[in-house]
Amino acid sequence: MPVISPRHLPKQTMAALYKYRDQVPWLTCATYTYGAFISVPADLNENMLYASLLDGLRDVFTWAKKNGYEWIRLDSAGDTVPELPTYDW
């Protein structure tokens, strides 16, 4: 499981993960003080899922799938991945 910076997501997307962590049927999300563990959906090609992704999640999930990851840990001490955009917040 990669440990990456939450700054690969816009601040409002990270806030939504904290707020709705257990209310999204296609995503398992466990938040903690410095970040979150999130599952990578098995099928990113479903039109409804793809269209409903919050800003930044599409890029992170696509990167994770490409590298064979099923889970991602977002942590304030996590690595910055050169292939992913970063957001200032």
Contacts in CASP RR format, 6 or more apart in sequence:
PFRMAT RR
TARGET T0000
AUTHOR 0000-0000-0000
METHOD contacts of the structure
MODEL  1
MPVISPRHLPKQTMAALYKYRDQVPWLTCATYTYGAFISVPADLNENMLY
ASLLDGLRDVFTWAKKNGYEWIRLDSAGDTVPELPTYDW
1 37 0 8 1.000
1 69 0 8 1.000
1 70 0 8 1.000
1 71 0 8 1.000
1 72 0 8 1.000
1 73 0 8 1.000
2 64 0 8 1.000
2 67 0 8 1.000
2 69 0 8 1.000
2 72 0 8 1.000
2 73 0 8 1.000
2 79 0 8 1.000
2 81 0 8 1.000
3 73 0 8 1.000
3 75 0 8 1.000
3 77 0 8 1.000
3 78 0 8 1.000
3 79 0 8 1.000
4 60 0 8 1.000
4 72 0 8 1.000
4 73 0 8 1.000
4 74 0 8 1.000
4 75 0 8 1.000
4 78 0 8 1.000
4 79 0 8 1.000
4 80 0 8 1.000
4 81 0 8 1.000
4 84 0 8 1.000
5 74 0 8 1.000
5 75 0 8 1.000
5 76 0 8 1.000
5 78 0 8 1.000
5 79 0 8 1.000
5 80 0 8 1.000
5 81 0 8 1.000
5 86 0 8 1.000
6 14 0 8 1.000
6 35 0 8 1.000
6 36 0 8 1.000
6 74 0 8 1.000
6 75 0 8 1.000
6 76 0 8 1.000
7 80 0 8 1.000
7 86 0 8 1.000
7 87 0 8 1.000
7 88 0 8 1.000
7 89 0 8 1.000
8 56 0 8 1.000
8 59 0 8 1.000
8 60 0 8 1.000
8 74 0 8 1.000
8 80 0 8 1.000
8 81 0 8 1.000
8 84 0 8 1.000
8 85 0 8 1.000
8 86 0 8 1.000
8 87 0 8 1.000
9 17 0 8 1.000
9 54 0 8 1.000
9 55 0 8 1.000
9 56 0 8 1.000
9 57 0 8 1.000
9 60 0 8 1.000
9 74 0 8 1.000
9 87 0 8 1.000
10 54 0 8 1.000
10 55 0 8 1.000
10 56 0 8 1.000
10 87 0 8 1.000
10 89 0 8 1.000
11 87 0 8 1.000
11 89 0 8 1.000
12 54 0 8 1.000
12 55 0 8 1.000
13 54 0 8 1.000
13 55 0 8 1.000
13 56 0 8 1.000
13 57 0 8 1.000
14 35 0 8 1.000
14 36 0 8 1.000
14 74 0 8 1.000
16 54 0 8 1.000
17 29 0 8 1.000
17 31 0 8 1.000
17 36 0 8 1.000
17 38 0 8 1.000
17 54 0 8 1.000
17 74 0 8 1.000
18 31 0 8 1.000
18 36 0 8 1.000
20 29 0 8 1.000
21 29 0 8 1.000
21 30 0 8 1.000
21 31 0 8 1.000
21 36 0 8 1.000
22 29 0 8 1.000
26 41 0 8 1.000
26 49 0 8 1.000
27 38 0 8 1.000
27 39 0 8 1.000
27 41 0 8 1.000
28 37 0 8 1.000
28 38 0 8 1.000
28 39 0 8 1.000
29 36 0 8 1.000
29 37 0 8 1.000
29 38 0 8 1.000
29 39 0 8 1.000
30 36 0 8 1.000
30 37 0 8 1.000
34 75 0 8 1.000
34 76 0 8 1.000
34 77 0 8 1.000
35 73 0 8 1.000
35 74 0 8 1.000
35 75 0 8 1.000
35 76 0 8 1.000
36 73 0 8 1.000
36 74 0 8 1.000
37 71 0 8 1.000
37 72 0 8 1.000
37 73 0 8 1.000
37 74 0 8 1.000
38 71 0 8 1.000
38 72 0 8 1.000
38 73 0 8 1.000
38 74 0 8 1.000
39 70 0 8 1.000
39 71 0 8 1.000
40 61 0 8 1.000
40 64 0 8 1.000
40 65 0 8 1.000
40 69 0 8 1.000
40 70 0 8 1.000
40 71 0 8 1.000
40 72 0 8 1.000
41 49 0 8 1.000
41 61 0 8 1.000
43 49 0 8 1.000
44 50 0 8 1.000
44 58 0 8 1.000
44 61 0 8 1.000
44 62 0 8 1.000
44 65 0 8 1.000
50 58 0 8 1.000
53 61 0 8 1.000
56 85 0 8 1.000
59 84 0 8 1.000
59 85 0 8 1.000
60 72 0 8 1.000
60 84 0 8 1.000
63 81 0 8 1.000
63 83 0 8 1.000
63 84 0 8 1.000
64 70 0 8 1.000
64 72 0 8 1.000
80 86 0 8 1.000
END
